[in-house]
Amino acid sequence: MNVDVEIYMNGFIKFFKNNPDDLFTLIPRGKEDEFYDKIRETSLNNINKGDDVSLTQRQILDICVVLNGKDPNSPKKEKLESFIMETKFGNIILN
């Protein structure tokens, strides 16, 4: 393992241990270890490519989307109407 990755991971894990509610707004409960494994793996890939050890916002979002059971590469849904707002909880009709 790369020392830079381990330092990054220690800070990452420490943040979410101190702020568990923030973690569970991103991923389902029980998937913490899988989340940290994917973060570590992506960080190592970044290092191997010559990039920075820290993940980009997009990389973190893609990991969260996968852990929530969705495909990060799926096309976005088109808006139905201007008065219908699509959310992760379903459609909300604004009238």
KEMARDREN-796307 format. One record per residue (C-alpha): residue number from 0; x, y, z. Coordinates in nm, 2 decimals, padded with zeros to 4 digits, always signed. Example, Ala and Ser with C-alpha at 12.3 -4.5 7.8 and 13.67 -1.06 7.14 Angstrom:
REM KEMARDREN-796307
<r><nr>0</nr><px>+01.23</px><py>-00.45</py><pz>+00.78</pz></r>
<r><nr>1</nr><px>+01.37</px><py>-00.11</py><pz>+00.71</pz></r>
//
This chain:
REM KEMARDREN-796307
<r><nr>0</nr><px>+00.00</px><py>+00.00</py><pz>+00.00</pz></r>
<r><nr>1</nr><px>+00.11</px><py>+00.35</py><pz>-00.07</pz></r>
<r><nr>2</nr><px>+00.18</px><py>+00.57</py><pz>+00.23</pz></r>
<r><nr>3</nr><px>+00.00</px><py>+00.87</py><pz>+00.08</pz></r>
<r><nr>4</nr><px>-00.31</px><py>+00.66</py><pz>+00.02</pz></r>
<r><nr>5</nr><px>-00.31</px><py>+00.54</py><pz>+00.38</pz></r>
<r><nr>6</nr><px>-00.27</px><py>+00.90</py><pz>+00.52</pz></r>
<r><nr>7</nr><px>-00.56</px><py>+01.01</py><pz>+00.29</pz></r>
<r><nr>8</nr><px>-00.78</px><py>+00.72</py><pz>+00.41</pz></r>
<r><nr>9</nr><px>-00.71</px><py>+00.78</py><pz>+00.77</pz></r>
<r><nr>10</nr><px>-00.83</px><py>+01.14</py><pz>+00.74</pz></r>
<r><nr>11</nr><px>-01.13</px><py>+01.03</py><pz>+00.53</pz></r>
<r><nr>12</nr><px>-01.23</px><py>+00.76</py><pz>+00.78</pz></r>
<r><nr>13</nr><px>-01.17</px><py>+00.99</py><pz>+01.08</pz></r>
<r><nr>14</nr><px>-01.40</px><py>+01.26</py><pz>+00.93</pz></r>
<r><nr>15</nr><px>-01.69</px><py>+01.01</py><pz>+00.88</pz></r>
<r><nr>16</nr><px>-01.63</px><py>+00.85</py><pz>+01.23</pz></r>
<r><nr>17</nr><px>-01.68</px><py>+01.20</py><pz>+01.37</pz></r>
<r><nr>18</nr><px>-01.97</px><py>+01.28</py><pz>+01.14</pz></r>
<r><nr>19</nr><px>-02.16</px><py>+00.95</py><pz>+01.09</pz></r>
<r><nr>20</nr><px>-02.48</px><py>+01.13</py><pz>+00.98</pz></r>
<r><nr>21</nr><px>-02.29</px><py>+01.28</py><pz>+00.69</pz></r>
<r><nr>22</nr><px>-02.18</px><py>+00.93</py><pz>+00.58</pz></r>
<r><nr>23</nr><px>-02.53</px><py>+00.78</py><pz>+00.60</pz></r>
<r><nr>24</nr><px>-02.67</px><py>+01.06</py><pz>+00.38</pz></r>
<r><nr>25</nr><px>-02.43</px><py>+00.93</py><pz>+00.11</pz></r>
<r><nr>26</nr><px>-02.45</px><py>+00.55</py><pz>+00.15</pz></r>
<r><nr>27</nr><px>-02.68</px><py>+00.29</py><pz>+00.31</pz></r>
<r><nr>28</nr><px>-02.60</px><py>+00.17</py><pz>+00.66</pz></r>
<r><nr>29</nr><px>-02.39</px><py>-00.15</py><pz>+00.65</pz></r>
<r><nr>30</nr><px>-02.19</px><py>-00.05</py><pz>+00.35</pz></r>
<r><nr>31</nr><px>-01.93</px><py>+00.15</py><pz>+00.52</pz></r>
<r><nr>32</nr><px>-01.65</px><py>-00.10</py><pz>+00.47</pz></r>
<r><nr>33</nr><px>-01.73</px><py>-00.14</py><pz>+00.10</pz></r>
<r><nr>34</nr><px>-01.74</px><py>+00.24</py><pz>+00.07</pz></r>
<r><nr>35</nr><px>-01.39</px><py>+00.27</py><pz>+00.22</pz></r>
<r><nr>36</nr><px>-01.26</px><py>-00.01</py><pz>+00.01</pz></r>
<r><nr>37</nr><px>-01.38</px><py>+00.16</py><pz>-00.31</pz></r>
<r><nr>38</nr><px>-01.24</px><py>+00.49</py><pz>-00.20</pz></r>
<r><nr>39</nr><px>-00.90</px><py>+00.32</py><pz>-00.13</pz></r>
<r><nr>40</nr><px>-00.91</px><py>+00.14</py><pz>-00.46</pz></r>
<r><nr>41</nr><px>-00.99</px><py>+00.46</py><pz>-00.66</pz></r>
<r><nr>42</nr><px>-00.72</px><py>+00.65</py><pz>-00.47</pz></r>
<r><nr>43</nr><px>-00.46</px><py>+00.38</py><pz>-00.56</pz></r>
<r><nr>44</nr><px>-00.58</px><py>+00.40</py><pz>-00.92</pz></r>
<r><nr>45</nr><px>-00.53</px><py>+00.78</py><pz>-00.91</pz></r>
<r><nr>46</nr><px>-00.17</px><py>+00.74</py><pz>-00.78</pz></r>
<r><nr>47</nr><px>-00.09</px><py>+00.47</py><pz>-01.05</pz></r>
<r><nr>48</nr><px>-00.21</px><py>+00.71</py><pz>-01.32</pz></r>
<r><nr>49</nr><px>+00.01</px><py>+00.99</py><pz>-01.18</pz></r>
<r><nr>50</nr><px>-00.29</px><py>+01.19</py><pz>-01.04</pz></r>
<r><nr>51</nr><px>-00.34</px><py>+01.33</py><pz>-00.70</pz></r>
<r><nr>52</nr><px>-00.42</px><py>+01.09</py><pz>-00.42</pz></r>
<r><nr>53</nr><px>-00.75</px><py>+01.26</py><pz>-00.32</pz></r>
<r><nr>54</nr><px>-01.06</px><py>+01.17</py><pz>-00.51</pz></r>
<r><nr>55</nr><px>-01.25</px><py>+01.42</py><pz>-00.72</pz></r>
<r><nr>56</nr><px>-01.61</px><py>+01.51</py><pz>-00.63</pz></r>
<r><nr>57</nr><px>-01.72</px><py>+01.31</py><pz>-00.94</pz></r>
<r><nr>58</nr><px>-01.53</px><py>+01.00</py><pz>-00.83</pz></r>
<r><nr>59</nr><px>-01.69</px><py>+01.01</py><pz>-00.48</pz></r>
<r><nr>60</nr><px>-02.04</px><py>+01.06</py><pz>-00.63</pz></r>
<r><nr>61</nr><px>-01.99</px><py>+00.77</py><pz>-00.87</pz></r>
<r><nr>62</nr><px>-01.90</px><py>+00.54</py><pz>-00.57</pz></r>
<r><nr>63</nr><px>-02.20</px><py>+00.66</py><pz>-00.37</pz></r>
<r><nr>64</nr><px>-02.43</px><py>+00.60</py><pz>-00.67</pz></r>
<r><nr>65</nr><px>-02.30</px><py>+00.24</py><pz>-00.71</pz></r>
<r><nr>66</nr><px>-02.34</px><py>+00.17</py><pz>-00.34</pz></r>
<r><nr>67</nr><px>-02.70</px><py>+00.29</py><pz>-00.36</pz></r>
<r><nr>68</nr><px>-02.77</px><py>+00.03</py><pz>-00.63</pz></r>
<r><nr>69</nr><px>-02.77</px><py>+00.25</py><pz>-00.94</pz></r>
<r><nr>70</nr><px>-02.56</px><py>+00.28</py><pz>-01.25</pz></r>
<r><nr>71</nr><px>-02.35</px><py>+00.61</py><pz>-01.26</pz></r>
<r><nr>72</nr><px>-02.34</px><py>+00.60</py><pz>-01.64</pz></r>
<r><nr>73</nr><px>-02.72</px><py>+00.57</py><pz>-01.69</pz></r>
<r><nr>74</nr><px>-02.87</px><py>+00.86</py><pz>-01.88</pz></r>
<r><nr>75</nr><px>-03.05</px><py>+01.12</py><pz>-01.67</pz></r>
<r><nr>76</nr><px>-03.43</px><py>+01.12</py><pz>-01.68</pz></r>
<r><nr>77</nr><px>-03.58</px><py>+01.40</py><pz>-01.88</pz></r>
<r><nr>78</nr><px>-03.80</px><py>+01.64</py><pz>-01.69</pz></r>
<r><nr>79</nr><px>-04.16</px><py>+01.56</py><pz>-01.72</pz></r>
<r><nr>80</nr><px>-04.31</px><py>+01.90</py><pz>-01.68</pz></r>
<r><nr>81</nr><px>-04.19</px><py>+02.22</py><pz>-01.52</pz></r>
<r><nr>82</nr><px>-04.43</px><py>+02.18</py><pz>-01.23</pz></r>
<r><nr>83</nr><px>-04.30</px><py>+01.82</py><pz>-01.15</pz></r>
<r><nr>84</nr><px>-03.98</px><py>+01.80</py><pz>-00.96</pz></r>
<r><nr>85</nr><px>-03.79</px><py>+01.46</py><pz>-00.97</pz></r>
<r><nr>86</nr><px>-03.62</px><py>+01.36</py><pz>-00.64</pz></r>
<r><nr>87</nr><px>-03.46</px><py>+01.05</py><pz>-00.50</pz></r>
<r><nr>88</nr><px>-03.79</px><py>+00.99</py><pz>-00.32</pz></r>
<r><nr>89</nr><px>-04.00</px><py>+01.01</py><pz>-00.63</pz></r>
<r><nr>90</nr><px>-04.18</px><py>+01.28</py><pz>-00.82</pz></r>
<r><nr>91</nr><px>-04.32</px><py>+01.59</py><pz>-00.64</pz></r>
<r><nr>92</nr><px>-04.59</px><py>+01.79</py><pz>-00.80</pz></r>
<r><nr>93</nr><px>-04.55</px><py>+02.16</py><pz>-00.74</pz></r>
<r><nr>94</nr><px>-04.89</px><py>+02.32</py><pz>-00.76</pz></r>
//
